[in-house]
C-alpha cells in the first residue's frame, strides 16, 4: 500500500507541476494552488484498471507474468491519442520504482540500483514530449524521496535518454539528467 500511495503522490505532483509549466510557457499566470484541483489529479477508469491489473506482476517476484514460459503475459495498452496512456504507464512506473526500493536486495540485486523501467518510442517527436513527462515524474519521485529518505533511501531517482542526436547524421548519443536537474549532460 505504501508504494501505491507513493505512486499516486508522485503522479499528483507530476500532473499539477506539468500543468503549471504549460501555463507559464503560454504566458498565462497561474499558481499551484489554482491547478491543484481534483479534476487535475484524478485517474481515468481505464488508467486505474491498467495500473491495478499490473500491480501483482510488479509486486510479486514469483508471479506468472514474470517469467520465460509461454504463459507469460505482456500487456498492450491501446487507446487513441490524448486518451491518457502515458499517465497509465507512468503511474505503474512510479509504483515499480517505489516497490523496488521497499523490497531492498532481491536475488543479490539492489532495489535502488540499476534500470527499473525501459520506455521505447518509435516517433522522434513523441520521444521528447514523453521524456519531459517522465522527467517530471522522476522529479516528483525525488522530492518525495528527499522528504523521507528513511523509507525511500539515500540514492536519488534518475532518468536517462538514449536517442538519435540530430537529423543530419542519425548518430546515437546518450543523454542523462541527474536528480539535481542541472541540465542535460552528454555521455559517450
C-alpha positions as CSV (number, residue, x, y, z in Angstrom):
1,X,0.0,0.0,0.0
2,X,2.9,2.3,0.7
3,X,4.3,2.0,-2.8
4,X,0.8,2.6,-4.2
5,X,0.5,5.8,-2.2
6,X,4.0,6.9,-3.3
7,X,2.9,6.4,-7.0
8,X,-0.3,8.4,-6.5
9,X,1.5,11.2,-4.7
10,X,4.2,11.3,-7.4
11,X,1.6,11.3,-10.2
12,X,-0.3,14.1,-8.5
13,X,2.8,16.3,-8.2
14,X,3.8,15.5,-11.8
15,X,0.4,16.4,-13.1
16,X,-0.1,19.8,-11.3
17,X,3.5,20.9,-12.0
18,X,3.2,19.9,-15.7
19,X,0.0,22.0,-15.9
20,X,1.8,24.9,-14.3
21,X,4.7,24.7,-16.7
22,X,2.3,24.6,-19.7
23,X,0.5,27.7,-18.5
24,X,3.8,29.6,-17.9
25,X,5.0,28.7,-21.4
26,X,1.7,30.0,-22.8
27,X,2.1,33.2,-20.8
28,X,-0.9,32.5,-18.5
29,X,-0.3,33.5,-14.9
30,X,-1.2,30.6,-12.6
31,X,-0.4,29.2,-9.2
32,X,-0.1,25.6,-8.0
33,X,-3.0,26.2,-5.7
34,X,-5.2,27.1,-8.6
35,X,-4.3,24.0,-10.5
36,X,-4.3,21.5,-7.6
37,X,-7.9,20.6,-8.2
38,X,-9.3,17.0,-8.1
39,X,-10.1,17.1,-11.8
40,X,-6.4,17.8,-12.5
41,X,-5.2,14.9,-10.4
42,X,-7.6,12.0,-10.8
43,X,-7.3,8.7,-12.7
44,X,-9.5,7.8,-15.7
45,X,-11.2,4.5,-15.2
46,X,-9.1,2.7,-17.8
47,X,-5.8,4.1,-16.3
48,X,-6.7,2.9,-12.9
49,X,-7.7,-0.5,-14.3
50,X,-4.4,-0.8,-16.2
51,X,-2.4,0.0,-13.0
52,X,-4.4,-2.3,-10.8
53,X,-4.2,-5.1,-13.3
54,X,-0.4,-5.0,-13.4
55,X,0.3,-4.5,-9.7
56,X,0.5,-8.2,-8.9
57,X,3.1,-8.9,-11.6
58,X,5.2,-6.0,-10.5
59,X,4.9,-6.7,-6.8
60,X,5.2,-10.5,-6.6
61,X,8.6,-11.7,-7.7
62,X,7.2,-15.2,-8.4
63,X,4.1,-14.0,-10.3
64,X,3.4,-16.0,-13.5
65,X,3.6,-12.8,-15.6
66,X,7.3,-12.6,-14.6
67,X,8.9,-15.4,-16.4
68,X,10.1,-17.0,-19.6
69,X,7.3,-19.6,-20.1
70,X,4.8,-19.4,-22.9
71,X,2.2,-18.5,-20.3
72,X,4.0,-15.2,-19.5
73,X,1.8,-12.2,-20.4
74,X,2.8,-8.8,-21.8
75,X,0.0,-6.2,-21.7
76,X,-0.6,-4.0,-24.7
77,X,-2.2,-0.6,-23.9
78,X,-4.0,0.8,-26.8
79,X,-6.1,4.0,-26.6
80,X,-6.5,6.9,-29.0
81,X,-4.1,9.8,-28.9
82,X,-4.8,12.0,-25.9
83,X,-6.5,9.2,-24.1
84,X,-4.1,9.1,-21.1
85,X,-1.9,6.1,-21.9
86,X,1.2,8.0,-20.7
87,X,-0.2,8.6,-17.3
88,X,-1.2,5.0,-17.0
89,X,2.3,3.6,-17.6
90,X,3.9,6.5,-15.6
91,X,1.8,5.6,-12.6
92,X,2.9,2.0,-12.9
93,X,6.5,3.2,-13.4
94,X,6.3,5.2,-10.1
95,X,4.9,2.2,-8.3
96,X,7.6,-0.1,-9.7
97,X,10.4,2.3,-8.5
98,X,8.9,2.5,-5.1
99,X,8.3,-1.2,-4.8
100,X,12.0,-1.9,-5.8
101,X,13.1,0.5,-3.0
102,X,10.9,-1.2,-0.5
103,X,12.0,-4.8,-1.5
104,X,15.6,-3.9,-1.0
105,X,18.1,-6.6,-2.1
106,X,16.4,-9.4,-4.1
107,X,18.5,-12.2,-5.6
108,X,21.7,-10.3,-4.9
109,X,20.5,-7.2,-6.8
110,X,20.0,-3.9,-5.1
111,X,16.4,-2.4,-5.4
112,X,17.7,1.1,-5.6
113,X,20.3,0.5,-8.3
114,X,20.1,-0.3,-12.0
115,X,17.3,0.2,-14.5
116,X,13.8,-0.1,-13.2
117,X,11.9,0.7,-16.4
118,X,12.6,1.0,-20.1
119,X,10.3,3.0,-22.3
120,X,10.6,2.8,-26.1
121,X,9.1,5.3,-28.5
122,X,9.1,4.9,-32.3
123,X,8.4,8.5,-33.2
124,X,11.2,11.0,-32.6
125,X,8.9,14.0,-31.9
126,X,6.9,11.9,-29.4
127,X,10.1,10.9,-27.7
128,X,11.0,14.3,-26.4
129,X,7.5,15.1,-25.2
130,X,7.2,11.8,-23.4
131,X,10.7,12.2,-21.9
132,X,9.6,15.6,-20.5
133,X,6.6,13.9,-18.8
134,X,8.8,11.0,-17.5
135,X,11.4,13.5,-16.2
136,X,8.6,15.4,-14.4
137,X,7.6,12.2,-12.7
138,X,11.2,11.4,-11.7
139,X,11.5,14.9,-10.2
140,X,8.3,14.3,-8.2
141,X,9.6,10.9,-7.0
142,X,12.9,12.6,-6.0
143,X,11.1,15.3,-4.0
144,X,9.2,12.5,-2.1
145,X,12.4,10.5,-1.6
146,X,14.2,13.5,-0.1
147,X,11.3,14.2,2.3
148,X,11.5,10.6,3.6
149,X,15.0,9.2,2.9
150,X,14.5,6.7,5.7
151,X,11.8,4.9,3.7
152,X,13.0,5.6,0.1
153,X,16.8,5.5,0.6
154,X,19.7,7.9,0.0
155,X,20.2,7.0,-3.7
156,X,18.5,9.6,-5.9
157,X,16.0,8.6,-8.6
158,X,17.5,9.2,-12.0
159,X,16.3,9.2,-15.6
160,X,18.2,8.8,-18.9
161,X,17.5,9.2,-22.6
162,X,19.2,7.4,-25.4
163,X,18.2,8.5,-28.8
164,X,19.2,9.9,-32.1
165,X,21.2,13.1,-31.9
166,X,20.2,15.1,-34.9
167,X,18.6,14.8,-38.3
168,X,21.9,15.1,-40.2
169,X,24.0,12.1,-39.1
170,X,21.5,10.0,-37.2
171,X,24.3,9.2,-34.8
172,X,23.3,7.8,-31.5
173,X,24.2,9.8,-28.4
174,X,23.3,9.1,-24.8
175,X,22.0,11.8,-22.5
176,X,21.1,11.8,-18.9
177,X,19.6,14.3,-16.5
178,X,20.6,14.0,-12.9
179,X,18.3,14.4,-10.0
180,X,19.5,17.9,-9.3
181,X,18.2,18.8,-12.8
182,X,21.4,20.8,-13.6
183,X,20.6,20.2,-17.2
184,X,21.3,17.7,-19.9
185,X,24.8,16.2,-19.9
186,X,26.2,14.2,-22.7
187,X,27.8,10.9,-22.1
188,X,29.7,8.8,-24.6
